[in-house]
Amino acid sequence: MVYHDKDSEMRLRLLSVDVLREIKKILTYKEMSSILGIQESLLCRYVNGNTIPSEIQAREIIKKVREERLLVNFLRGQIQVYEDGFVDTHVLLNFPSLLKLAIEVYMNKYIDRRKVDKVVTPAVNGVPFATMVSLILDRPLLLVKKYKDSTHIDYLEENLKESSSVVANLYLRKDAIRKGENVLIVDDVIRTGKTISHLASLVTKGGGNVRTVFSIVKAGTHIDVPEVLDIKSIVTLQ
């Protein structure tokens, strides 16, 4: 993350304030001070908007917050798993700056953006996270839906067995993917791998290639996907 001009410098300084405000939602000033090495009174002034960190201070704040272990612990703490097995990631959307930083860290570590032409995600829960990935990578985002937008549009189709008695259809526009394009699949949670496998099949039908799947959460140990797919997740729940 390099900032050269005054506008970029100010964006960095304001980003550091946004990050501090989001951290303050879950930590005390004392806990923040211990992690960031900044006096509690100064953190209070930053969070309340009485003053803005200098460029150097802002760089240090972002650098420390971007530390992978801290981000993973933060994300894990906001994820709720219910008795019926539902993994709720909704609360993460209340922390957009921290979430974006976490995704950037993992994108830089695991994803070669030069090998990604497009991003694909299933509607609906994965859309906010996939949108962030799309913006970070600067690549088009394609939505796979359970319905057709129009009878005048040609679609690729996959049947997804959701239960013993329910079969859903997944649709992706035929003109969305060109032959040979490399596609990154993104979803908020991967549990069984069933949806991911069908998304990969849709992309393959359109002539695209899928090698990597990125998710915020990987839940469970029995994920059944084609061996060719490499799953990268920020948080793993057993």
DAPE-V832229 format. One record per backbone hydrogen bond with DSSP energy under -1.0 kcal/mol. NH is the residue of the N-H (numbers start at 1). CO is the residue of the C=O. Records with the same first field share a line. If there is no record, write none. Layout:
NH=CO  CO
//
This chain:
9=5
10=6
11=7
12=8
13=9
14=10
15=11
16=12
17=13
18=14
19=15
20=16
21=17
22=18
23=19
24=20
26=23
27=23
32=28
33=29
34=30
35=31
36=32
37=33
43=39
44=40
45=41
46=42
47=43
48=44
50=45
51=45
58=54
59=55
60=56
61=57
62=58
63=59
64=60
65=61
66=62
67=64
71=67
72=68
73=69
74=70
75=71
76=72
77=73
78=75
80=88
82=86
85=82
88=80
92=89
93=90
94=91
95=92
99=95
100=96
101=97
102=98
103=99
104=100
105=101
106=102
107=103
108=104
109=105
110=106
111=107
115=112
116=113
117=182
118=182
119=140
120=184
121=142
123=144
127=124
130=126
131=127
132=128
133=129
134=130
135=131
136=132
137=133
138=134
139=134
142=119
144=121
145=171
153=150
156=172
158=170
160=168
162=166
163=166
168=160
170=158
171=145
172=156
174=154
176=173
180=207
181=178
183=209
184=118
185=212
186=120
187=214
190=217
197=193
198=194
199=195
200=196
201=197
202=198
203=199
204=200
205=201
206=202
207=204
208=203
209=181
213=230
214=185
215=232
216=187
217=188
218=235
219=190
220=237
224=192
229=226
230=211
232=213
234=215
235=216
237=218
//
